Amino acid sequence: MSEPLILEPTGAADACVIWLHGLGADRYDFQPVAEALQQRLQSTRFVLPQAPTRPVTINGGWSMPSWYDILAMSPARAINREQLEASAQQLITLIEAQRDCGIDPARIFLAGFSQGGAVVLHTAFLRWRGPLGGVIALSTYAPTFGESPTFAPEALRYPALCLHGSRDDVVPTAMGRVAYQCLHDAGVNATWRDYPMGHEVLGEEIQDIGDWLSTHLD
């Protein structure tokens, strides 16, 4: 497993954002975003992990960084559940490492784009046991929530920010809305925002993430 990219703040870190990239990207993909956010969140460490490189069925079996194999696109994503669980455990290990080096878990946030967001949602709401600062789900979906997911009691206290492009043709907006609605219906303090964009990240979105993180870190 490759070491994550770690961006240290200018002063002592008292909070952390662990941010997972999407399919086919790498740990440097969101470095500019993390650096921009860190200008506002000057005591927040950013940890950008790297997915393993493996064959991806829907992409003709070509090997690329992926948190799990996607076997089929419809009617819903068919995924390699074992690989997803391994990625969730990798994320839990990173949470525990930040906790063990002195960061209060209630000030650790999980963020993920696309496939990385699916790992974040699965880990935070179905696997992690303990406090978290919150979850940021970007242009993503929740392949493991099902029709009536059973979230851990602790998870119902995590705030969640769900962001999506209204013109996303990779992960349709409706898939993101379903994930958000599952959280909202379970009683999670979830916020939905969409933007006039495709499968990407906009400056306005980064500004909104900074505002949201600032609010929950005060």
C-alpha positions as a Markdown table, in Angstrom:
| # | Residue | x | y | z |
|---|---|---|---|---|
| 1 | Met | 0.0 | 0.0 | 0.0 |
| 2 | Ser | 1.4 | 3.4 | -1.0 |
| 3 | Glu | 1.9 | 6.0 | 1.7 |
| 4 | Pro | -0.6 | 8.8 | 1.8 |
| 5 | Leu | 0.3 | 12.3 | 0.8 |
| 6 | Ile | 0.2 | 14.3 | 4.1 |
| 7 | Leu | -0.1 | 18.1 | 4.0 |
| 8 | Glu | 0.8 | 19.6 | 7.4 |
| 9 | Pro | -0.6 | 22.9 | 8.5 |
| 10 | Thr | 1.7 | 25.9 | 9.3 |
| 11 | Gly | 1.1 | 25.4 | 13.1 |
| 12 | Ala | 0.2 | 22.4 | 15.3 |
| 13 | Ala | -2.5 | 20.3 | 13.8 |
| 14 | Asp | -5.7 | 20.0 | 15.9 |
| 15 | Ala | -8.0 | 18.7 | 13.1 |
| 16 | Cys | -7.7 | 16.4 | 10.1 |
| 17 | Val | -9.4 | 15.8 | 6.8 |
| 18 | Ile | -8.8 | 12.4 | 5.1 |
| 19 | Trp | -9.7 | 12.8 | 1.4 |
| 20 | Leu | -10.1 | 9.9 | -1.0 |
| 21 | His | -9.6 | 10.4 | -4.8 |
| 22 | Gly | -11.8 | 9.0 | -7.5 |
| 23 | Leu | -11.4 | 6.1 | -9.9 |
| 24 | Gly | -8.3 | 6.3 | -12.1 |
| 25 | Ala | -6.8 | 9.3 | -10.1 |
| 26 | Asp | -4.2 | 9.3 | -7.4 |
| 27 | Arg | -3.3 | 10.9 | -4.1 |
| 28 | Tyr | -2.1 | 14.1 | -5.8 |
| 29 | Asp | -5.4 | 14.7 | -7.5 |
| 30 | Phe | -6.9 | 16.8 | -4.7 |
| 31 | Gln | -3.7 | 18.3 | -3.5 |
| 32 | Pro | -4.5 | 21.8 | -5.0 |
| 33 | Val | -8.0 | 21.7 | -3.3 |
| 34 | Ala | -6.5 | 20.7 | 0.0 |
| 35 | Glu | -3.9 | 23.4 | -0.2 |
| 36 | Ala | -6.6 | 26.0 | -1.0 |
| 37 | Leu | -8.7 | 24.8 | 2.0 |
| 38 | Gln | -5.7 | 24.8 | 4.3 |
| 39 | Gln | -5.2 | 28.5 | 3.7 |
| 40 | Arg | -8.5 | 29.0 | 5.6 |
| 41 | Leu | -8.1 | 26.0 | 8.0 |
| 42 | Gln | -4.6 | 26.7 | 9.2 |
| 43 | Ser | -4.5 | 24.1 | 12.0 |
| 44 | Thr | -6.0 | 21.3 | 9.9 |
| 45 | Arg | -3.9 | 18.4 | 8.5 |
| 46 | Phe | -4.9 | 16.9 | 5.2 |
| 47 | Val | -4.3 | 13.2 | 4.5 |
| 48 | Leu | -4.6 | 12.1 | 0.9 |
| 49 | Pro | -4.4 | 8.3 | 0.6 |
| 50 | Gln | -3.7 | 6.3 | -2.6 |
| 51 | Ala | -5.9 | 3.5 | -3.9 |
| 52 | Pro | -4.2 | 0.3 | -5.1 |
| 53 | Thr | -3.8 | -0.3 | -8.8 |
| 54 | Arg | -6.0 | -3.1 | -10.0 |
| 55 | Pro | -8.0 | -4.2 | -13.1 |
| 56 | Val | -11.4 | -2.5 | -13.5 |
| 57 | Thr | -14.0 | -4.6 | -15.3 |
| 58 | Ile | -16.1 | -1.7 | -16.7 |
| 59 | Asn | -13.0 | -0.2 | -18.2 |
| 60 | Gly | -12.1 | -3.2 | -20.2 |
| 61 | Gly | -10.0 | -4.8 | -17.5 |
| 62 | Trp | -7.3 | -2.1 | -17.6 |
| 63 | Ser | -5.4 | -1.6 | -14.4 |
| 64 | Met | -5.8 | 1.8 | -12.7 |
| 65 | Pro | -6.0 | 3.2 | -9.2 |
| 66 | Ser | -9.3 | 2.0 | -7.8 |
| 67 | Trp | -10.8 | 1.5 | -4.3 |
| 68 | Tyr | -12.7 | -1.5 | -5.7 |
| 69 | Asp | -13.6 | -3.1 | -9.0 |
| 70 | Ile | -16.8 | -2.0 | -10.7 |
| 71 | Leu | -18.3 | -5.1 | -12.4 |
| 72 | Ala | -21.3 | -3.4 | -14.1 |
| 73 | Met | -22.9 | 0.0 | -14.4 |
| 74 | Ser | -26.6 | -0.8 | -14.4 |
| 75 | Pro | -29.3 | -1.1 | -13.1 |
| 76 | Ala | -27.1 | 0.0 | -10.2 |
| 77 | Arg | -23.3 | -0.3 | -9.7 |
| 78 | Ala | -22.3 | -3.9 | -9.2 |
| 79 | Ile | -19.1 | -3.8 | -7.2 |
| 80 | Asn | -16.4 | -6.1 | -5.7 |
| 81 | Arg | -17.6 | -5.9 | -2.1 |
| 82 | Glu | -14.5 | -7.6 | -0.7 |
| 83 | Gln | -12.3 | -4.9 | -2.2 |
| 84 | Leu | -14.6 | -2.2 | -0.9 |
| 85 | Glu | -14.3 | -3.7 | 2.6 |
| 86 | Ala | -10.5 | -3.7 | 2.3 |
| 87 | Ser | -10.5 | 0.0 | 1.3 |
| 88 | Ala | -12.8 | 0.7 | 4.3 |
| 89 | Gln | -10.3 | -1.0 | 6.6 |
| 90 | Gln | -7.5 | 1.1 | 5.0 |
| 91 | Leu | -9.5 | 4.2 | 5.8 |
| 92 | Ile | -10.2 | 3.1 | 9.4 |
| 93 | Thr | -6.5 | 2.5 | 9.9 |
| 94 | Leu | -5.8 | 6.1 | 8.8 |
| 95 | Ile | -8.5 | 7.4 | 11.2 |
| 96 | Glu | -6.9 | 5.4 | 14.0 |
| 97 | Ala | -3.5 | 6.7 | 13.1 |
| 98 | Gln | -4.7 | 10.3 | 13.4 |
| 99 | Arg | -6.4 | 9.6 | 16.7 |
| 100 | Asp | -3.3 | 7.9 | 18.0 |
| 101 | Cys | -1.1 | 10.9 | 17.2 |
| 102 | Gly | -3.4 | 13.2 | 19.2 |
| 103 | Ile | -6.2 | 14.4 | 16.9 |
| 104 | Asp | -9.6 | 14.2 | 18.6 |
| 105 | Pro | -11.8 | 11.9 | 16.4 |
| 106 | Ala | -14.6 | 14.4 | 16.7 |
| 107 | Arg | -12.3 | 16.7 | 14.6 |
| 108 | Ile | -11.5 | 14.1 | 11.9 |
| 109 | Phe | -13.5 | 14.5 | 8.7 |
| 110 | Leu | -13.8 | 12.1 | 5.9 |
| 111 | Ala | -14.1 | 13.4 | 2.3 |
| 112 | Gly | -14.3 | 11.5 | -1.0 |
| 113 | Phe | -14.9 | 12.1 | -4.6 |
| 114 | Ser | -16.9 | 9.7 | -6.8 |
| 115 | Gln | -15.6 | 6.1 | -6.0 |
| 116 | Gly | -13.7 | 7.5 | -3.0 |
| 117 | Gly | -16.9 | 9.1 | -1.7 |
| 118 | Ala | -18.6 | 5.7 | -1.9 |
| 119 | Val | -15.8 | 4.3 | 0.4 |
| 120 | Val | -16.2 | 7.2 | 2.7 |
| 121 | Leu | -20.0 | 6.8 | 3.0 |
| 122 | His | -19.7 | 3.0 | 3.6 |
| 123 | Thr | -16.9 | 3.4 | 6.2 |
| 124 | Ala | -18.4 | 6.3 | 8.1 |
| 125 | Phe | -22.0 | 5.1 | 8.4 |
| 126 | Leu | -21.7 | 1.3 | 8.3 |
| 127 | Arg | -18.2 | 0.4 | 9.6 |
| 128 | Trp | -16.6 | 3.0 | 11.8 |
| 129 | Arg | -17.5 | 2.9 | 15.5 |
| 130 | Gly | -16.9 | 6.1 | 17.4 |
| 131 | Pro | -17.0 | 9.8 | 16.9 |
| 132 | Leu | -16.1 | 11.7 | 13.7 |
| 133 | Gly | -16.2 | 15.4 | 12.8 |
| 134 | Gly | -18.3 | 14.7 | 9.7 |
| 135 | Val | -18.5 | 13.5 | 6.1 |
| 136 | Ile | -18.1 | 15.3 | 2.7 |
| 137 | Ala | -19.5 | 13.2 | -0.2 |
| 138 | Leu | -18.6 | 14.7 | -3.6 |
| 139 | Ser | -20.2 | 13.5 | -6.8 |
| 140 | Thr | -20.7 | 10.1 | -5.4 |
| 141 | Tyr | -23.2 | 7.4 | -4.5 |
| 142 | Ala | -23.8 | 4.7 | -1.8 |
| 143 | Pro | -23.7 | 1.2 | -3.3 |
| 144 | Thr | -24.0 | -0.5 | 0.1 |
| 145 | Phe | -26.8 | 1.5 | 1.7 |
| 146 | Gly | -29.6 | -0.6 | 0.2 |
| 147 | Glu | -33.3 | 0.2 | 0.7 |
| 148 | Ser | -33.2 | 0.5 | 4.5 |
| 149 | Pro | -29.7 | 0.8 | 5.8 |
| 150 | Thr | -28.9 | 0.2 | 9.5 |
| 151 | Phe | -26.5 | 3.0 | 10.5 |
| 152 | Ala | -24.5 | 2.8 | 13.8 |
| 153 | Pro | -26.0 | 5.0 | 16.5 |
| 154 | Glu | -22.8 | 7.1 | 16.6 |
| 155 | Ala | -23.1 | 7.7 | 12.8 |
| 156 | Leu | -26.4 | 9.4 | 13.2 |
| 157 | Arg | -24.6 | 12.3 | 14.9 |
| 158 | Tyr | -22.1 | 13.0 | 12.0 |
| 159 | Pro | -23.0 | 15.9 | 9.9 |
| 160 | Ala | -22.8 | 15.2 | 6.2 |
| 161 | Leu | -22.3 | 17.5 | 3.2 |
| 162 | Cys | -23.5 | 15.9 | -0.1 |
| 163 | Leu | -22.4 | 17.8 | -3.2 |
| 164 | His | -23.1 | 16.9 | -6.9 |
| 165 | Gly | -23.1 | 18.3 | -10.4 |
| 166 | Ser | -26.5 | 18.7 | -12.0 |
| 167 | Arg | -24.9 | 17.7 | -15.3 |
| 168 | Asp | -22.9 | 14.7 | -14.1 |
| 169 | Asp | -22.9 | 12.0 | -16.7 |
| 170 | Val | -20.6 | 9.6 | -14.8 |
| 171 | Val | -22.4 | 9.3 | -11.5 |
| 172 | Pro | -25.9 | 10.6 | -12.3 |
| 173 | Thr | -27.2 | 13.2 | -9.9 |
| 174 | Ala | -30.1 | 10.9 | -9.0 |
| 175 | Met | -27.6 | 8.4 | -7.4 |
| 176 | Gly | -26.2 | 11.1 | -5.2 |
| 177 | Arg | -29.7 | 12.2 | -4.2 |
| 178 | Val | -30.6 | 8.7 | -3.2 |
| 179 | Ala | -27.5 | 8.5 | -0.9 |
| 180 | Tyr | -28.4 | 11.9 | 0.6 |
| 181 | Gln | -32.0 | 10.9 | 1.1 |
| 182 | Cys | -31.0 | 7.7 | 3.0 |
| 183 | Leu | -29.0 | 9.9 | 5.4 |
| 184 | His | -31.7 | 12.5 | 5.8 |
| 185 | Asp | -34.4 | 9.9 | 6.4 |
| 186 | Ala | -32.3 | 8.2 | 9.0 |
| 187 | Gly | -32.0 | 11.5 | 10.9 |
| 188 | Val | -28.5 | 12.5 | 9.9 |
| 189 | Asn | -27.8 | 16.2 | 9.7 |
| 190 | Ala | -27.2 | 16.0 | 6.0 |
| 191 | Thr | -27.0 | 19.0 | 3.6 |
| 192 | Trp | -27.5 | 18.7 | -0.2 |
| 193 | Arg | -26.1 | 21.1 | -2.8 |
| 194 | Asp | -25.8 | 20.7 | -6.5 |
| 195 | Tyr | -24.0 | 22.8 | -9.0 |
| 196 | Pro | -24.2 | 23.5 | -12.8 |
| 197 | Met | -21.3 | 21.2 | -13.6 |
| 198 | Gly | -20.4 | 17.7 | -14.7 |
| 199 | His | -18.3 | 15.1 | -12.9 |
| 200 | Glu | -15.8 | 17.6 | -11.5 |
| 201 | Val | -15.2 | 20.2 | -8.7 |
| 202 | Leu | -15.8 | 23.9 | -9.0 |
| 203 | Gly | -14.4 | 26.9 | -7.1 |
| 204 | Glu | -17.8 | 27.7 | -5.6 |
| 205 | Glu | -18.0 | 24.1 | -4.3 |
| 206 | Ile | -14.6 | 24.4 | -2.6 |
| 207 | Gln | -15.7 | 27.7 | -1.0 |
| 208 | Asp | -18.8 | 25.9 | 0.3 |
| 209 | Ile | -16.7 | 23.1 | 1.7 |
| 210 | Gly | -14.4 | 25.6 | 3.4 |
| 211 | Asp | -17.5 | 27.3 | 4.9 |
| 212 | Trp | -18.9 | 24.0 | 6.1 |
| 213 | Leu | -15.7 | 22.8 | 7.6 |
| 214 | Ser | -15.1 | 26.1 | 9.3 |
| 215 | Thr | -18.5 | 26.0 | 10.9 |
| 216 | His | -18.0 | 22.5 | 12.3 |
| 217 | Leu | -14.5 | 23.2 | 13.5 |
| 218 | Asp | -15.4 | 26.3 | 15.5 |
